[in-house]
Amino acid sequence: MAAQRAYTTHPLVLRRVTVRSVHKVTPKMRRVVLGGEELAAFTRDGTGHPAFAAPGFDDHIKLILAADGDVRAALPAQLPHGIEWTPAEHRLTRDYTPRRVDPEAGELHLDFVVHGDGPAEAWSAAAREGDELWFVGPKSSLRLPERLDWIQLVGDETALPAIGRFLDERPLDAPTHVLVAVSDESARQELALREGDTVTWVVAEPGDAAALEAAVRALPVEAGEGYVWAAAESRALLPVRRYLQRERKLPKDRLNVTGYWHEEAPAPEAEATAAAAVREPAGIPSPLPWLVARAALRLGVVDAVADAPGLSAEALATRLGVSGPGIGVLLPLLSSYGVVVGADDGAPGLRLGPAGEELLDEHEREEYTGHEAELLLALTHLAPALRGGGSPWRLASGDTLHEAVAQDAERYGELVEECEQLVFLLGGLTADPLWESVGTCLLTGPGSASVAAALDDAGRRPRLRVAEDAVPVAVLRGHVPAPDRIDWTGGPADVAVAAKALAHRTDEEAALLLTRLAGWARTAVLVEASRPDGLSPHAAEAALHAYAATGSPLRDSAAITALAHRSGWEVERTIALGWGTEATVLRRA
């Protein structure tokens, strides 16, 4: 039986509120009280939207601001069941945790750290009664385990709203141990502590990783079932996460570590010089830093230096089993790019630099070692692929991407994890009338677990079947809330949902899948990204990544329609889900 899913999803709604009052909580914290009709259920452009709900203590809403002051031009498009982030040059968004939600008064309280920098803090400093603010969210709420013997809440000043709300509302009854790093004694707040709770205040500069780690290590390790929640500057949390995972060995479902903000440090002069040295005259960056970082991760350099700072180059080579001059060739470059320091400055040994510390984060290293990195390497075959047809992936590896993931559980697992965000977009699909007559649903594709979760959240209870090969089935079992309720052998169904099943298939493989589905269901739904996400800074690269994988750019509605006709289907309608994703409903011709 799989563990309970960690989050509950909410409808994504764009809301307008106005400032009711502004208060000073401490010299370091400003509270803005917001209210308005759109915190209750409301109708916009003929579509009804539910009342604002943020039941989780660390829920996040996304504030929408604009660098040029024209907020209306920066707003996303509201869909009946979601948000579409259209391109907007001057849009600025910042995530904030509600400090208090009062449905009866129609109020929402937001706390802003007073640090004199940033668009959201500047907005709060200038806020006056009647000023408007637009926001989206929250998209989900954290589900804490039902029974705990203790909980630790760790954070800096930005985490105080979540910590304060937890203590006020007590989502579970367990002794709570709070650790907060503040920049000044004046940032301390009165917290609603109970008997058995503890609170530790640490004065440290914002983003001081060493101070935060030392304070966390000093917390008592209690017996029984516990949970640790931590939120602070993203890099400062890296050693904390490493300690909790590696030394305290907390399982994944007993740990939530979230980077609330990211400090932008100026590049050291030597690093800036090195970066300039590897650029071509036209300003196109060299791939050399990326390749060096990838090598360092694959060899284990980053983990080895993190585990044993002070190693000599020779000791590092021995530890990694690297013979010959290889480490000597690699270290100067790793030093130039800030992955390690001490390689050429006379220091007694090696230690991680700023870039190396970032590479301790699993999400950061995936850029260099995960599925996305493999797609990037396949683009070395871009020119012959464009000239002769086919996908760069197939030219690079000899197999199509679908053939590769069908035989590789780890690679397919990466696709499933990439699709976890899909659950936040499926409200438009699960609300569709087609489910009213569905008794059995066949799922396929790495997004199947997200579809199953979204149906569960929406109260839809069709019998579920999964049509996957042996390896993908084994991976999916570990990602659905109740695998015992699913028939893993496939078979006929009222509707078939292919969730991101085409994104790793060539056109020929996609047509074969659609033909196969036609033998099992009279109705099919294809959930795919049809255009780049307008909120992503990498939107321009989306089509190229798709081409690397399949030999086709992102398949828009016309391309999906062509594949459907080729396989004996007719397109009945398209449901916009948001973030560039659509659900295309097909009927057998």
Phi, psi and omega per residue, in radians:
M1 nan 2.240 -3.136
A2 -1.282 2.715 3.104
A3 -1.189 2.751 3.100
Q4 -1.007 2.436 3.128
R5 -1.111 2.516 -2.950
A6 -1.401 -0.264 -3.034
Y7 -2.351 2.631 2.952
T8 -1.914 2.297 -3.082
T9 -1.562 2.758 3.115
H10 -2.297 2.679 3.053
P11 -1.076 2.462 3.123
L12 -1.602 2.010 -3.050
V13 -2.265 2.355 3.020
L14 -1.461 2.189 -3.080
R15 -2.246 2.563 3.056
R16 -1.937 2.269 3.061
V17 -2.288 2.919 3.087
T18 -2.236 2.743 -3.125
V19 -1.298 2.253 3.049
R20 -1.752 -0.623 3.115
S21 -2.871 2.830 3.099
V22 -2.303 2.307 -3.083
H23 -2.299 2.640 3.014
K24 -1.638 2.004 3.098
V25 -1.369 -0.885 3.024
T26 -2.495 3.013 3.053
P27 -1.031 -0.260 -3.096
K28 -1.934 0.060 -3.086
M29 -2.483 2.288 3.120
R30 -2.035 2.321 -3.133
R31 -1.902 2.261 3.070
V32 -1.961 2.122 3.106
V33 -1.665 2.160 -3.065
L34 -2.017 2.642 3.093
G35 -2.689 2.981 3.113
G36 2.743 2.842 -3.104
E37 -1.099 -0.471 -3.058
E38 -1.424 0.045 2.929
L39 -1.399 -0.385 2.999
A40 -1.585 3.068 3.044
A41 -1.069 2.432 -3.085
F42 -2.641 2.963 3.128
T43 -2.145 2.306 3.049
R44 -2.313 2.272 3.131
D45 0.930 0.656 3.074
G46 1.428 -0.009 -3.136
T47 -1.924 2.264 3.103
G48 -1.456 2.480 3.132
H49 -2.247 2.550 -3.084
P50 -1.284 2.885 3.085
A51 -1.133 2.671 3.101
F52 -1.086 2.339 3.104
A53 -2.437 2.237 3.068
A54 -2.463 1.299 -3.022
P55 -1.301 -0.318 -3.080
G56 -1.508 2.514 -3.085
F57 -1.161 -0.420 3.137
D58 -2.024 0.469 3.069
D59 -1.019 2.652 3.137
H60 -2.163 2.372 2.938
I61 -1.969 2.641 -3.094
K62 -1.805 1.927 3.086
L63 -1.336 2.456 -3.109
I64 -1.971 2.076 -3.133
L65 -2.199 3.093 -3.133
A66 -2.520 2.312 -3.120
A67 -1.113 -0.513 -3.135
D68 -1.704 0.089 3.117
G69 1.494 -0.179 -3.118
D70 -1.575 1.392 -3.059
V71 -1.146 -0.634 -3.103
R72 -1.025 -0.637 3.125
A73 -1.269 -0.299 -3.111
A74 -1.623 -0.121 -3.057
L75 -1.231 2.518 3.034
P76 -1.314 2.937 3.064
A77 -1.492 2.310 3.084
Q78 -1.500 2.115 3.034
L79 -1.626 2.889 3.091
P80 -0.969 -0.580 -3.131
H81 -2.435 0.968 3.123
G82 2.744 -3.007 -3.076
I83 -2.245 2.413 3.011
E84 -2.000 2.028 -3.140
W85 -1.470 1.608 3.103
T86 -1.248 2.684 3.135
P87 -1.049 2.403 3.101
A88 -2.625 1.997 -2.984
E89 -1.087 -0.648 -3.008
H90 -1.820 0.192 -3.120
R91 -1.185 2.394 3.001
L92 -2.221 2.341 3.096
T93 -2.233 2.502 3.092
R94 -2.427 2.428 3.140
D95 -1.612 2.349 3.117
Y96 -2.375 2.582 3.138
T97 -1.652 2.155 3.045
P98 -1.027 2.244 3.081
R99 -1.384 -0.584 3.141
R100 -2.718 2.456 3.055
V101 -2.145 2.137 -3.115
D102 -2.126 1.609 -3.105
P103 -1.087 -0.621 -3.102
E104 -1.143 -0.738 3.122
A105 -1.468 -0.159 -3.080
G106 1.129 0.782 -3.060
E107 -2.247 2.639 3.078
L108 -2.318 2.223 -3.136
H109 -1.838 2.263 3.058
L110 -2.126 2.349 3.093
D111 -1.851 2.329 -3.119
F112 -2.068 2.207 3.051
V113 -1.187 2.308 3.133
V114 -1.537 1.769 -3.128
H115 -2.255 -0.015 3.055
G116 1.328 0.295 -3.091
D117 -2.619 2.676 3.060
G118 1.704 2.553 -3.066
P119 -1.167 -0.639 -3.114
A120 -1.239 -0.735 3.111
E121 -1.129 -0.682 3.105
A122 -1.107 -0.694 3.117
W123 -1.091 -0.791 -3.104
S124 -1.131 -0.597 -3.136
A125 -1.171 -0.559 -3.113
A126 -1.648 -0.090 -3.015
A127 -1.126 2.363 3.090
R128 -2.306 2.771 -3.133
E129 -0.914 2.265 3.129
G130 1.693 -0.284 3.104
D131 -1.090 2.524 -3.119
E132 -1.683 2.693 3.062
L133 -2.521 2.356 3.107
W134 -1.901 2.487 3.112
F135 -2.640 2.864 3.086
V136 -2.235 2.501 3.006
G137 1.940 -3.053 0.044
P138 -1.329 2.751 3.118
K139 -1.558 -0.323 -3.126
S140 -2.825 2.880 3.058
S141 -2.256 2.416 3.125
L142 -1.191 2.333 3.016
R143 -1.730 1.972 3.077
L144 -1.385 2.647 3.031
P145 -0.985 2.568 -3.035
E146 -1.243 -0.592 -3.083
R147 -2.175 2.069 3.104
L148 -2.370 2.553 3.072
D149 -1.539 -0.391 3.121
W150 -2.866 2.813 3.043
I151 -2.475 2.455 3.050
Q152 -1.955 2.312 3.079
L153 -2.024 2.042 -3.043
V154 -2.113 2.383 3.101
G155 -3.044 3.096 2.985
D156 -1.838 -2.847 -3.069
E157 -1.060 -0.551 -3.129
T158 -1.193 -0.331 -3.136
A159 -1.562 -0.140 -3.080
L160 -1.051 -0.661 3.085
P161 -1.029 -0.769 3.133
A162 -1.170 -0.766 -3.132
I163 -1.112 -0.782 3.130
G164 -1.085 -0.704 3.137
R165 -1.179 -0.699 3.097
F166 -0.992 -0.832 -3.081
L167 -1.193 -0.565 3.106
D168 -1.217 -0.743 -2.975
E169 -1.759 -0.347 3.067
R170 0.844 1.295 3.112
P171 -1.135 -0.259 3.011
L172 -2.621 2.691 -3.066
D173 -1.720 1.615 3.123
A174 -2.647 2.580 3.062
P175 -0.945 2.325 -3.043
T176 -2.050 2.243 -3.123
H177 -2.013 2.032 -3.000
V178 -1.866 2.358 3.024
L179 -2.251 2.128 3.140
V180 -2.242 2.230 3.030
A181 -1.669 2.129 -3.118
V182 -2.133 2.717 -3.096
S183 -1.403 -0.298 -3.072
D184 -2.748 2.623 3.135
E185 -1.002 -0.510 -3.101
S186 -1.198 -0.178 -3.139
A187 -1.466 -0.112 3.122
R188 -1.090 2.522 3.112
Q189 -2.187 2.715 2.983
E190 -1.281 2.196 -3.124
L191 -2.037 2.579 -3.067
A192 -1.420 1.323 -3.112
L193 -1.468 2.622 3.074
R194 -2.041 3.017 3.073
E195 -1.063 2.286 -3.097
G196 1.721 -0.311 3.093
D197 -1.390 2.761 3.007
T198 -2.395 2.725 3.050
V199 -2.423 2.364 3.110
T200 -2.159 2.182 3.077
W201 -1.843 2.292 3.119
V202 -2.141 2.229 3.094
V203 -1.605 2.088 -3.113
A204 -2.726 2.752 3.078
E205 -1.132 2.529 3.092
P206 -0.966 2.302 3.129
G207 1.435 0.187 -3.138
D208 -1.334 1.709 -3.061
A209 -1.155 -0.705 -3.092
A210 -1.119 -0.740 -3.131
A211 -1.161 -0.726 -3.132
L212 -1.161 -0.761 3.132
E213 -1.085 -0.782 -3.132
A214 -1.060 -0.696 -3.131
A215 -1.184 -0.682 3.117
V216 -1.163 -0.727 3.119
R217 -1.108 -0.474 -3.119
A218 -1.402 -0.215 3.120
L219 -1.174 2.488 3.119
P220 -1.162 2.494 3.080
V221 -1.674 1.926 -3.043
E222 -1.592 2.779 3.087
A223 -1.444 2.877 3.081
G224 1.615 -3.034 -3.116
E225 -1.460 2.086 -3.118
G226 -2.237 3.075 -3.119
Y227 -2.574 2.389 3.094
V228 -2.065 2.199 3.049
W229 -2.033 2.272 -3.109
A230 -2.433 2.423 3.113
A231 -2.582 2.251 -3.128
A232 -2.978 -2.830 3.064
E233 -1.087 2.396 -2.940
S234 -1.047 -0.776 -3.117
R235 -1.234 -0.575 3.141
A236 -1.150 -0.396 -3.132
L237 -1.481 -0.208 -3.067
L238 -1.051 -0.891 3.110
P239 -1.165 -0.499 3.090
V240 -1.143 -0.836 3.118
R241 -1.040 -0.761 -3.115
R242 -1.090 -0.743 3.121
Y243 -1.106 -0.789 -3.089
L244 -1.176 -0.638 -3.116
Q245 -1.407 -0.785 -2.981
R246 -1.525 -0.666 -3.054
E247 -1.707 -0.808 3.097
R248 -1.465 -0.248 3.034
K249 0.967 0.765 3.084
L250 -1.269 2.288 3.118
P251 -1.198 2.845 -3.037
K252 -1.013 -0.636 -3.090
D253 -1.478 0.161 3.074
R254 -2.125 0.349 -3.042
L255 -2.599 2.307 3.046
N256 -2.414 1.889 -3.117
V257 -2.083 2.092 -3.025
T258 -2.267 2.225 3.024
G259 -1.333 1.929 -3.113
Y260 -1.409 -0.451 3.122
W261 -2.703 2.920 -3.061
H262 -2.327 2.096 -3.133
E263 -1.406 2.192 3.125
E264 -1.614 1.787 -3.132
A265 -1.593 2.449 3.087
P266 -1.145 2.480 -3.114
A267 -1.195 2.365 3.057
P268 -1.025 2.693 -3.073
E269 -1.011 -0.727 -3.129
A270 -1.129 -0.674 -3.141
E271 -1.183 -0.708 3.123
A272 -1.125 -0.690 3.112
T273 -1.108 -0.746 3.128
A274 -1.105 -0.733 3.135
A275 -1.086 -0.712 3.135
A276 -1.165 -0.583 -3.085
A277 -1.187 -0.434 -3.081
V278 -1.744 0.259 3.098
R279 -1.739 2.514 3.070
E280 -1.318 2.846 3.142
P281 -0.965 -0.572 -3.113
A282 -1.342 -0.088 3.126
G283 1.562 0.154 3.113
I284 -1.419 2.165 -3.050
P285 -1.176 2.536 3.075
S286 -1.298 2.575 3.057
P287 -1.374 -0.029 -3.031
L288 -1.035 -0.838 3.124
P289 -1.027 -0.696 3.137
W290 -1.093 -0.786 -3.115
L291 -1.158 -0.644 3.129
V292 -1.190 -0.734 3.100
A293 -1.109 -0.700 3.112
R294 -1.071 -0.780 3.129
A295 -1.081 -0.720 -3.118
A296 -1.109 -0.665 3.121
L297 -1.257 -0.751 -3.104
R298 -1.197 -0.565 3.100
L299 -1.353 -0.398 -3.086
G300 1.658 0.268 -3.101
V301 -1.076 -0.825 -3.053
V302 -1.087 -0.823 -3.131
D303 -1.159 -0.665 -3.114
A304 -1.138 -0.750 -3.134
V305 -1.232 -0.596 3.097
A306 -1.171 -0.685 -3.111
D307 -1.307 -0.536 -3.076
A308 -2.431 1.240 3.120
P309 -1.074 2.537 -3.115
G310 1.749 -0.006 3.104
L311 -1.078 2.518 2.964
S312 -1.419 2.896 3.117
A313 -1.059 -0.683 -3.128
E314 -1.177 -0.748 3.134
A315 -1.141 -0.630 3.104
L316 -1.124 -0.772 3.134
A317 -1.066 -0.726 3.116
T318 -1.127 -0.760 -3.120
R319 -1.071 -0.643 -3.094
L320 -1.564 -0.148 -3.101
G321 1.254 0.532 3.138
V322 -1.724 2.160 -3.130
S323 -1.838 2.916 3.092
G324 1.316 -2.840 -3.020
P325 -1.512 0.166 -2.984
G326 -0.974 -0.861 -3.101
I327 -1.111 -0.669 3.117
G328 -1.090 -0.531 3.095
V329 -1.321 -0.625 -3.013
L330 -1.402 -0.700 -2.968
L331 -1.050 -0.739 3.126
P332 -1.040 -0.656 3.119
L333 -1.240 -0.724 3.095
L334 -1.068 -0.617 3.084
S335 -1.200 -0.707 -3.135
S336 -1.087 -0.598 -3.081
Y337 -1.663 0.117 3.053
G338 1.364 0.268 3.095
V339 -1.328 -0.771 3.028
V340 -2.236 2.779 2.995
V341 -2.268 2.742 -3.127
G342 1.711 0.046 -3.124
A343 -1.390 -0.447 -3.060
D344 -2.547 0.332 -3.098
D345 -1.996 0.280 3.101
G346 1.362 0.096 3.128
A347 -1.202 2.735 -3.067
P348 -1.174 -0.330 -3.128
G349 -2.970 3.115 -3.089
L350 -1.488 2.523 2.987
R351 -2.560 2.887 -3.083
L352 -1.317 2.443 2.995
G353 -1.604 -3.080 -3.104
P354 -1.000 -0.754 3.139
A355 -1.180 -0.635 3.109
G356 -1.147 -0.670 3.107
E357 -1.109 -0.676 3.098
E358 -1.115 -0.594 -3.113
L359 -1.280 -0.085 2.994
L360 -1.252 -0.402 3.135
D361 -1.307 2.275 -3.081
E362 -1.049 -0.672 -3.121
H363 -1.186 -0.656 3.124
E364 -1.145 -0.723 -3.061
R365 -1.291 -0.366 3.102
E366 -1.060 -0.480 3.104
E367 -1.076 -0.441 -3.071
Y368 -1.872 -0.368 -3.042
T369 -2.219 -0.209 -3.036
G370 -1.572 -2.862 -3.101
H371 -1.021 -0.727 3.139
E372 -1.077 -0.652 3.116
A373 -1.143 -0.684 3.116
E374 -1.132 -0.668 3.076
L375 -1.102 -0.709 3.136
L376 -1.087 -0.741 3.119
L377 -1.137 -0.577 3.115
A378 -1.106 -0.404 -3.125
L379 -1.238 -0.100 2.971
T380 -1.101 -0.297 3.116
H381 -1.804 0.385 -3.084
L382 -1.110 -0.804 -3.076
A383 -1.069 -0.890 3.104
P384 -1.121 -0.540 3.104
A385 -1.158 -0.754 3.120
L386 -1.142 -0.601 -3.109
R387 -1.337 -0.720 -3.010
G388 -1.903 -0.062 -3.095
G389 1.514 2.943 -3.095
G390 1.565 3.003 -3.090
S391 -1.625 2.514 3.026
P392 -0.969 -0.606 3.136
W393 -1.035 -0.792 -3.090
R394 -1.180 -0.673 3.089
L395 -1.116 -0.595 -3.100
A396 -1.336 -0.639 -2.978
S397 -1.978 -0.330 -3.088
G398 1.626 -0.369 3.089
D399 -1.999 2.769 2.961
T400 -1.285 2.847 3.115
L401 -1.095 -0.665 3.117
H402 -1.080 -0.743 3.109
E403 -1.090 -0.628 -3.117
A404 -1.219 -0.824 -3.065
V405 -1.272 -0.469 3.137
A406 -1.176 -0.300 -3.110
Q407 -1.975 0.040 -3.014
D408 -2.289 1.811 -3.079
A409 -1.082 -0.693 -3.111
E410 -1.128 -0.754 -3.130
R411 -1.181 -0.720 3.116
Y412 -1.147 -0.625 3.089
G413 -1.062 -0.621 3.071
E414 -1.102 -0.718 3.112
L415 -1.108 -0.725 3.129
V416 -1.081 -0.757 3.136
E417 -1.158 -0.636 3.073
E418 -1.079 -0.526 -3.098
C419 -1.482 -0.048 -3.104
E420 -1.067 -0.554 3.117
Q421 -1.162 -0.302 -3.112
L422 -1.065 -0.530 -3.080
V423 -1.040 -0.481 3.141
F424 -1.335 -0.214 -3.048
L425 -1.851 -0.084 -2.925
L426 -1.584 0.119 3.126
G427 -1.034 -0.639 3.114
G428 -1.150 -0.556 3.114
L429 -1.345 -0.822 -3.075
T430 -1.213 -0.358 3.095
A431 -1.492 -0.123 -3.068
D432 -1.180 2.497 -3.132
P433 -1.065 -0.294 -3.091
L434 -1.024 -0.456 -3.092
W435 -1.303 -0.236 -3.098
E436 -1.132 -0.418 -3.134
S437 -2.002 0.285 -3.083
V438 -1.705 2.113 3.052
G439 -1.791 -0.502 -3.107
T440 -2.359 2.340 -3.125
C441 -2.190 2.233 3.081
L442 -1.710 2.251 -3.127
L443 -1.963 2.503 3.006
T444 -2.621 2.687 -3.135
G445 1.788 2.779 -3.103
P446 -1.163 -0.255 3.074
G447 -1.524 0.118 -3.093
S448 -1.028 -0.707 -3.128
A449 -1.106 -0.653 3.122
S450 -1.190 -0.658 3.101
V451 -1.129 -0.768 3.125
A452 -1.050 -0.734 3.138
A453 -1.171 -0.713 -3.127
A454 -1.154 -0.694 3.080
L455 -1.089 -0.694 3.127
D456 -1.128 -0.771 3.121
D457 -1.082 -0.588 -3.093
A458 -1.488 -0.014 -3.127
G459 1.350 0.256 3.071
R460 -1.499 2.291 -3.062
R461 -2.246 0.903 3.043
P462 -1.234 2.748 2.990
R463 -1.211 2.313 -3.047
L464 -1.836 2.396 3.007
R465 -2.227 2.612 -3.132
V466 -2.133 2.250 3.112
A467 -1.938 1.552 3.114
E468 -2.392 2.886 3.040
D469 -1.306 3.031 -2.989
A470 -1.011 -0.853 -3.079
V471 -1.152 -0.863 3.088
P472 -1.022 -0.648 3.112
V473 -1.055 -0.757 -3.134
A474 -1.083 -0.631 3.132
V475 -1.246 -0.805 -3.084
L476 -1.092 -0.575 -3.137
R477 -0.944 -0.615 -3.095
G478 -1.435 0.005 -3.068
H479 -2.063 -0.080 3.130
V480 -1.754 2.578 -3.054
P481 -1.092 -0.666 -3.061
A482 -2.402 1.385 -3.073
P483 -1.091 -0.377 -3.122
D484 -1.263 -0.231 3.127
R485 -1.603 0.100 -3.040
I486 -2.015 2.424 3.003
D487 -1.538 1.968 -3.040
W488 -1.565 0.179 -3.111
T489 -1.793 0.030 3.139
G490 1.325 -2.756 3.106
G491 2.070 3.061 -3.085
P492 -1.047 2.629 -3.126
A493 -2.695 2.866 3.087
D494 -1.231 -0.626 3.125
V495 -2.514 2.525 3.056
A496 -1.997 2.277 3.105
V497 -2.006 2.062 3.074
A498 -1.790 1.832 -3.029
A499 -1.787 1.876 -3.082
K500 0.964 0.526 3.134
A501 -1.388 -0.396 -3.114
L502 -1.566 -0.292 -2.995
A503 -1.158 -0.360 3.101
H504 -2.036 0.326 3.115
R505 -2.020 2.506 2.986
T506 -1.199 2.968 3.110
D507 -1.017 -0.704 -3.139
E508 -1.130 -0.757 3.130
E509 -1.190 -0.633 3.101
A510 -1.120 -0.740 3.123
A511 -1.122 -0.670 3.101
L512 -1.121 -0.716 3.114
L513 -1.102 -0.781 -3.131
L514 -1.118 -0.640 3.084
T515 -1.137 -0.685 3.110
R516 -1.117 -0.744 3.140
L517 -1.129 -0.544 3.133
A518 -1.122 -0.387 3.088
G519 -1.431 -0.150 -3.061
W520 -2.005 -0.431 -3.059
A521 -2.606 2.616 3.080
R522 -1.505 -0.301 3.109
T523 -2.200 2.396 3.092
A524 -2.352 2.652 3.089
V525 -2.223 2.212 3.096
L526 -1.843 2.093 3.103
V527 -1.850 1.929 -3.059
E528 -2.542 2.704 2.981
A529 -1.374 2.133 -3.100
S530 -1.827 -0.192 3.118
R531 -2.749 2.835 -3.112
P532 -1.138 2.664 3.053
D533 -1.288 2.100 -3.082
G534 -1.174 -0.259 3.127
L535 -1.570 -0.232 -3.065
S536 -1.414 2.373 3.055
P537 -1.254 -0.178 -3.114
H538 -1.912 0.442 -3.070
A539 -1.030 -0.621 -3.094
A540 -1.158 -0.340 -3.086
E541 -1.592 -0.149 -2.994
A542 -1.061 -0.785 -3.103
A543 -1.124 -0.649 -3.135
L544 -1.195 -0.695 3.085
H545 -1.094 -0.725 3.106
A546 -1.102 -0.715 3.139
Y547 -1.150 -0.685 3.111
A548 -1.042 -0.655 -3.074
A549 -1.342 -0.723 -2.925
T550 -2.170 -0.211 -3.024
G551 1.456 0.094 3.085
S552 -2.268 2.556 3.023
P553 -1.221 -3.102 3.064
L554 -0.920 2.234 -3.076
R555 -1.405 1.974 3.096
D556 -1.452 -3.040 -3.073
S557 -1.026 -0.671 -3.134
A558 -1.134 -0.717 -3.140
A559 -1.192 -0.689 3.095
I560 -1.115 -0.733 3.122
T561 -1.068 -0.731 3.141
A562 -1.110 -0.740 3.104
L563 -1.132 -0.675 3.138
A564 -1.109 -0.837 3.133
H565 -1.067 -0.676 -3.134
R566 -1.089 -0.453 -3.055
S567 -1.880 0.207 3.073
G568 1.517 0.401 3.125
W569 -2.015 2.714 2.965
E570 -2.039 2.451 3.089
V571 -1.392 2.099 3.127
E572 -1.528 -0.786 3.113
R573 -2.934 2.931 3.102
T574 -2.161 2.340 3.137
I575 -1.903 2.037 3.091
A576 -1.289 2.176 -3.097
L577 -1.814 -0.329 -3.120
G578 1.813 2.886 -3.125
W579 0.949 0.577 3.102
G580 1.364 0.138 -3.072
T581 -1.851 2.471 3.135
E582 -2.306 2.677 2.987
A583 -1.953 2.078 -3.129
T584 -1.797 2.079 -3.117
V585 -1.582 2.172 -3.098
L586 -2.001 2.540 2.975
R587 -2.127 2.520 3.104
R588 -1.125 2.324 -3.123
A589 -1.157 nan nan
